[in-house]
Amino acid sequence: MDSETELLSLITQITFLGRSTDSYTVRVLELVSLMTQIIPLVKSMDFDSLPKPESEIISLIKETISLFSAVSETEPESELVSLVTQITSLGSSNDSDEKLMFLVNQISSLKPEPEITSRVYQIMSIVNSANMSLESKLLSLITQLVSLFSRDANTEQESEAASLCKQINTLVGSVDLESLPKPESEAISLIKQIISVSSSVSDTEPEYELISVFHEALASTVDLHSKPEAEAELVALIERVFSLEPKPELVSLITQILPLVNSADKQFISLCPQVEVKLEHGRFRVTGKVQQRSSKKGECYRRTMDFYRIVTGETFALFRCPTCNGEDHEEYDKAPLEVIHFLHPKHSLELVLSSGEIARKCYCCEEYLAEVFYYCPACDYAMNIACFEKDTPLSIDNTKWHEHSLTLFPRLASLACNVCALTHSSCPFYICPPCEFVIHQRCISLPRVIKMSRHLHRISFTPSFDQGDWSCGVCRKDIDTEYGGYSCTKNGCSYAAHSRCATQSNVWDGVELEGVPEDIDEEEVEPFVRISNGIIQHFSHKHHHLRLDENTDIDYKGIKECQACIKPIDDGRIYLCMKCDFILHEACANLSRKIHHPIHAHPITLVTDNSNVMDTRVSSCSACPWLCTGFFYSCTKIGCHFKLHVQCGTISEPLVHESHTHPLFLTSKPGERRRCSVCKDTGDAYAETFNCIEECDFALCFKCATLPHKVRYKHDKHMLSLSYGKEISMGTYWCEVCERKLNPKERFYMCDEYCRVTIHIECLLGVEFYMKVGSSLIHLGRKFDVLRNNTMSRPICVVCKKRCPQNVSFHRLGSVTCSLYCVQ
C-alpha cells in the first residue's frame, strides 16, 4: 500500500468512529491511536513528488501542514498545536486514559475554532463522502434532517438543518440520475419525480411558489454565520413550504420519501390513542377523548415535522400523526387500542395519550413513559409500548444479588426490597421465598461500585449496615440498617447513601466501576502561576501579568466589573492587569479549574469565553435563568451541554443563608419541581433547589441563593444589605432610585446604618443580571450590542416607550431596548 492510500485508509477509520457503537472511552482511545499513526506518516511523505494535478484531499492536507508549521505563540491555533503535541506524546506512553480524553475534549471546546480544525473537518468530510454511495448519502442526509425536527429547536439545530438542505440540493444537482444502475430504488425514483415536476412547472402553478421559497431558503444558508437573523428567516421559509394552498404535488412527493428514512426491514405502526390522560400529584387522570387537529383529508402532510416524531425499534417503527390521529394513514398497521398483559392480567390496558409533562417511569423498565403508552385507569398501571413487546423472564438464576433462583412475583404488593429498602410497587419484583429475599426488577441492574459527584471517594454496595445512626448523603434522611445501600470504600470514612439516591442521574454518571482499577488522583491544575510576590500570570489572561491591589478606596470601585463573575468591584482585594483594564476579584482569580458539582454527574471545567458573544439559546446557566457570561463552568463530556456561571458553580451544601434559619441541602430528585419560598418561582427550566430537611418545607432556588447579600450604592458610603421581608416599622418605605413605594414584606436592599437608604433589587442590580458590557447578544436570531447605560439623558426604549432604567441597554440598528422582555 502506498503512502497516500494508507493515509486515506487511516482517515477513513477516523470517520467511521463517529458511527461506532463502542463506548466513548473506547472511541477516544482509538482516535488517539489513529492520530499517532497519521502524524508520523504525514511527516514522512513527500507531497511535492505526488502526481499532478493533486486531489482535493492532498491539497487540503498540504494546507493543514503549512498552517500547523507556521503557528506562532500569539495565535489561537497555538493552543491546538500544544494539545495535539501532548496527545501524540501520551499516545505511546502508559499515562492515564482519562488525561488523553481530557485533552481530546479540550480540542473540541476551543473557541474560536482554529482554522486548522476547520481544514481537518473538510478532509474527513471528503473522505467520508468518498466511501458512501449516492443513495446512502442521500438517505443519510435526510435522516439527519428528520432527526433534527424531532428535537426542540435551537440555534445550532437551525444552522445544521440549513446546511443539510444545501448538501442535499448540491448532491442531487451534481449527479446524472439517468446513469445510475437499474433497477433504481424507490428513493431514487421519487427524487427523479421531484426533479421532473420542479423543472416543468409554470409560474401560475402552486409548485412555482414552493420552488421560489426553496430557492430563498438555500440563499439564506449562505449568510448563516455572518448574518444571525438568517436562521430565523430560514425557519419561517420552511414553515411557508408546508402552508401553501392548494397543496403542491411536490409536497406529496417529498412526504413519500421521508418514510424511507431508517425504514429498511422495519414495519411502520401508527399510534391512534382515543383517550387522553394527565399526570396530577403522581397519578394519571383521564381528561377526555383525543381531539384531531384536522378532519380534512390530506391536511396532515403539511405538518410533516410532527408526523415523523418516530420511536424506532429493531423490527418496527412507531409513529403518531397529531393532525389526524391516524385516521388519514390507512396504509399503515395500527397499534391495538386495548391489550392484556401477563404482568397485569386483572384488567385490560388502554392505549392513551398524555397531555402535559410526563415525569413518571414505565412499570417495566427504567425509561420514562413516552407520549403514548398503555394504561389501566383502575390501578394507575402504565407501561411503554416497547415493553409490551418484550419478554419478561419468569425466573432469574445466578444474579449478583442472591445465591438462589429468583421467581417473578407479578402481583402489585408492598414488599420491602432488600437492595433499595423501598416498598413501592411501581415495577415487577422477584422473590426467593425460603430466604425472604425481595428485589425490584429495576434494582437488578444497579451497580456494585460507583463514583458520585456528592463524595470524593468511590462507594460500594453493602447488603446491610452496622448498627448505629446512618443518614443518606443525598436526601439526608435516615438509612434502615437492615437493608442494602452504598457506603464509602475508604477506611475511616462514614459516608453512606440509599441505593436509589446514590444512582440518581444528577449525581451518578452511569458507570459501573466494579473490577476497574482506581485512578491515581489527577494533579490539580492551578489557575495561575505566581511570578513574584503579588504578581501572577492567570490562565485566562496569559499575555499580561496581574498585580494584587489591596487599595479599597480607588475610584473605579462600583464602576468596573470583574471579568470572571461580571459583578462590580465593590470591596475586597483584586488583581489588576499591569498593561490593560483586565480586573479579577482575588476570589475569582483563585477559582478551581476543574470541580465536581453536587447537581451534575460529570466533572465540569472552568471556561473563559473570549468571543464576547452571548446567545440566549445556548448560553443559559443550567441552574438559574441568567446567562453564562465572563467565566463559567462547562461539562466536557461530548453531548452534555451542562453549564454553570461561577456564582452557581461555587455554592454548595450545606448552605447557610440569610433567608432561612436552618442549613439548606440539595435534595431534589431528577425532574422534581419545588417552588422557591423566596421568589415563588417553580423554575421550569432549572429544577434544583436548596431544601430545608427540617419540617418547615423551605426551598431556595439558585437564582435567589446567588443574589449578593451586600452591595455598594454609588450615593451611599455604606454597603447595602439585602432585607428578606422583615417589617422593621409601620412606616412607608420608598425606593431611592425609582421613587416608588417598597413592600416591606418583600426583599429589598437597605443601608443598616443611620441613613436608612432603601432600594428595589432590580433598581440597584438591574433586570438582566451578569450582562457583560461591550459584548454582543444574539436573541431570537437578532444581534444586539450590550452597552452601559450611564449617560445623563437615558435613552427611550423603542418598545415600552419609557426611559431605559437599567444598568445596561441593548442596541441594534440605531434602536435601543431596555431589557430582554422588550427585545422579545
Summary of the structure (lengths in Angstrom):
residues: 824
radius of gyration: 30.5
end to end distance: 60.1
largest distance: 92.2
contacts: 2336
relative contact order: 0.05
helix: 29%
strand: 21%
